[in-house]
Amino acid sequence: AGGATEFNWAYPPHSLIADAAAYTRTCKAWTAMLVPHWVHAWYPALVNSAAVAFPLPVGRTPHFERLYEGAWQSVTAHLFEPWVIVLDHRGDRG
């Protein structure tokens, strides 16, 4: 099928997840997005359009850092369960 052959990785800001997902469709991209597992306006549609959706294994979550007072610090407590959503729009037409 047509479309991009590259695999993309995205971790958009939470407020831009729906826009980032729409952009993958526009670009006919193959993308893995790290998203919070939230029952939110965009979440059910995103999961339903995913080729694959799965939670990251417990204890195997990515290393998150935040900038605090000019220094990077590890984030040890998360406000969400991170999920990977794989969107494959390479074969989309139109």
Buried (B, 14 or more C-beta within 10 A) or exposed (E): EEBBEEEEEBBBEBEEBBEBBEBBEEBBBBBBBBBBBBEEEBBEEBEEBBEEBEEBEEEEBEEBEEEEEEEEEEBEEEEEEBBBBBBBBBEBEE
